[in-house]
Amino acid sequence: MSDPRLIIALDEPDLKSARELVEKLGDHVSFYKIGLTLLGQGGLELARDLSARGKQVFQDWKLHDIGAQVEGAAEAISGTGCDFLTVHAEPQVMRAALRGRKGNTKILGVTVMTSLTQNDLTEMGYGTPLAELVLRRVDQAVAAGIDGVVASPQEAALIRARVPKDFLIVTPGVRPEWSDANDQKRISTPRQAIEDGASHLVIGRPVTRAPDPVVAVKAIKAELQGL
């Protein structure tokens, strides 16, 4: 059986590889994330196909534009097999996405990407401590009325303590103890992330680059049992 809290990132180089991985994982996974690499290669067709097969789909667009463009994009995307849609967690962007979205698509605001450190933020011109910036964007997401945020698992407990009970906290940067960190900086194990308040875990390379992806998924699900 699949665990609906587990989202496998289809960070494959092409659609053929992504489809082969989906076939390999079969009923062990029910939720997939499609990122920009595949979306730029016809990933909307993949999203529709997955949705037609009863899978949930997270389209990771990270929309960031003027309000009219975000509103139009959210409306178009939400009709293509899209359960989760990401936008940058800026007030006007989030409000525009809400105006545009259709059906059951949930809007998630990206707070601070998990590949970034405090030094990266300083280089970008932010004078705010990383955790403080994350929480400010979380508060703005709640005020805007969107469904949840994407944030590092290291901030999950702080976020959970200040948001409504049904607010989604989707955490990339999740790495089982037996896997490599790769380019993620602010990471946590699957069990710790859920215990800290994450509603969903996004996991890519620990599964997709494993010698046997099915074995990797089963190991993660075993870690989450009882939580």
KADATA-V140171 format. One record per pair of residues at least 6 apart in sequence whose C-alpha atoms are under 6 Angstrom apart, sorted by sequence separation. I is the first residue (numbers start at 1). GAP is how many residues later the second one is. D is the distance in whole Angstrom. If there is no record, write none. Layout:
I GAP D
I GAP D
This chain:
12 6 6
207 6 5
10 8 6
207 9 5
173 11 6
118 12 6
174 13 6
175 13 6
176 13 5
173 14 5
174 14 5
175 14 5
174 15 6
174 16 6
153 18 5
148 19 5
152 19 5
89 20 4
147 20 6
148 20 4
149 20 5
150 20 5
151 20 5
84 21 6
86 21 6
88 21 5
89 21 5
148 21 6
150 21 6
83 22 5
84 22 5
85 22 5
86 22 5
87 22 5
88 22 5
89 22 6
9 23 6
10 23 6
74 23 5
78 23 6
82 23 6
83 23 6
85 23 6
86 23 6
111 23 5
7 24 5
8 24 5
9 24 5
10 24 6
31 24 6
33 24 6
62 24 5
63 24 4
64 24 6
78 24 6
7 25 5
30 25 5
31 25 5
32 25 5
33 25 4
34 25 5
35 25 5
57 25 5
58 25 6
60 25 6
61 25 6
62 25 4
71 25 5
75 25 4
2 26 5
31 26 6
33 26 6
34 26 6
57 26 5
58 26 4
59 26 5
60 26 5
62 26 6
67 26 6
70 26 6
71 26 5
74 26 5
75 26 5
111 26 6
1 27 6
2 27 5
70 27 6
74 27 5
75 27 6
78 27 6
179 27 6
2 28 6
72 28 6
67 29 5
71 29 4
169 29 5
170 29 6
174 29 6
51 30 5
169 30 5
170 30 5
171 30 5
172 30 5
168 31 6
170 31 6
171 31 6
48 32 6
48 33 5
191 33 6
47 34 5
153 35 6
160 37 6
114 38 5
107 39 6
108 39 6
110 39 6
157 39 5
107 40 5
108 40 5
109 40 4
110 40 5
111 40 6
153 40 5
156 40 6
157 40 6
106 41 6
108 41 5
109 41 6
156 41 6
156 42 6
89 48 6
95 49 6
114 59 6
115 69 5
114 70 6
115 70 5
114 72 6
25 189 6
6 194 6
7 194 6
8 194 6
9 194 6
5 195 4
6 195 5
7 195 5
8 195 5
9 195 5
8 196 6
